[in-house]
Amino acid sequence: MALETWLAMAEGGAGPAAELGWLASLVPSQVGSVLGRATLVQLAGGAALKLEVDGSAVEPSHRLRMAFWAAQAGLAWWELALADAAGREALLARLAAPVANWTGTASDLMSQARGLMRQCGVPEDVAEDVLGRGALVRLGPDWPPAPVVSRAAPNGIFLECRHAPAVGDELLLRFPPGCPAALQRMPVRVVFVRRGKGGPDRIPGFGVAPLGQDAAVAEALACWGVSAAEPSGRAHPRYATVARVRYQSEEQFSDDYISNLSFGGAFVESKDPLPVDTELPVVLQLPSGAELSVRSHVVFQRANGMGVQFKLDQETERVLAQELARISCRPRRVLVVDDNAPWRAILGKQLRREGVEVVEAGDGQQALQALAEELMHIDLVITDLNMPVMSGRELVERIRHAGGETELPIVVISSTTDTDSRDALMRAGADLVMDKLVPLDELVKRSLEAATAKRQRLALGGGTGLSAPAAW
């Protein structure tokens, strides 16, 4: 047996470790027939899943499946035989210093995943929810996760996504909160895949058809499809993100930011957009922290910035593809701020049930620190009003005014919600103010809906409105 080694890597704490455990739980159904041995590894500051597969029996569909599901989990994925020598050595060196590891066959993976998540601090109820998710694809039209629904009808759905499973694969779709219940775990089969090479009619993604003849699903899709986005006409899906951009002349454009990024180019927020056809070598400081030097030229100009088209070589294409896979497939991330630790845990558990990754802070000052470290990866802030060290109102003001962050949705919850207090919080920059006595499921639902509504308004407004954040 000629073994190949495949590797998924999770960096961080309990959230990424839970996603890695979920990916491990899918291995038996996706590539179990070619799996020789699987090893789950707890590392200092992360975790890894190492698969040793029978290279002589591996088919293209096996590779497609694992790359797709790793991207859905927001994890970096490598086939080590395809990595360069330096990268391969670095990965193997990282694996050589485990905190703990579990090795076995496909039948052992579920118990191994539980062991890893327990060791990495994932609560048992969360672990059970994650492992019970199955082959579930979480959808969102305006959050960074992918795939993005670009066409929906009773007889089928087209999903824009750079990675795709294999034709014939069966999976579950979970539409965003607020969609009909029939679309929360909808069984579908992949009927075709587009790789995206070519013009605007070759948007990368895949088409799925519902399994069975469920009248409730057909009715829900018919209603939902009326408001679903039509095909965009772009050759590549575009993802809302925030990334710094550095030019050869740093002095002139020191405040410029990328607000939308795709495989073909980007929209650069700028006070001084350059003329069309200007050649523009840039260094992108991507949300992951990686830097990417690309050649580009300006293809259109607006009052608030310019659209640039990339000229990619093989290496920059590979790096950008990995970054977009990570951006497009990561779960939504919510920062929960409250000095009451049990309440944070309860709210966090309810958010995780909605497929959300949770970051916690015990007061406003800790929240500012979390934002300073993870601003590019926080999609929503839910904060209590009355806290020691720094109140929720002061936190909102610091984010909006001292930090200059106008796009990030902020929800304030409080036991004091009289009209004057509510109005003052809204003027300070809150997007929604809710009473803490609102039922938990409704609180989460309304918070996510408020964030979605804000993203949609910003998208329709033709720009992010984001100014360069100052140091906290």
Secondary structure, DSSP 8 states (H G I E B T S, - for coil): --EEEEEEEEESSHHHHHHHHHHHHHHHHHHGGGEEEEEEEEETTEEEEEEEEETTT--HHHHHHHHHHHHHTT-EEEEGGGS-HHHHHHHHHHHTS-SEEEEE-GGGHHHHHHHHHHHTT--HHHHHHHHT--SEEE--SSSS-S-EEEEEETTEEEEE-SS---TT-EEEEE--TTS-GGGSSEEEEEEEEE---SSTT---EEEEEESS--HHHHHHHHHHHHHS------SS-EEEEEEEEEESSTTTTTT-EEEEEESSEEEEE-SS---TT-B--EEEE-TTS-EEEEEEEEEEEETTEEEEEEE--HHHHHHHHHHHHHHHHS--EEEEE-S-HHHHHHHHHHHHHTT-EEEEESSHHHHHHHHHHHGGG--EEEEESS-SSS-HHHHHHIIIIIS---SS-EEEEES---HHHHHHHHHHT-SEEEETTS-HHHHHHHHHHHHHHHHHHHHHTTS---------
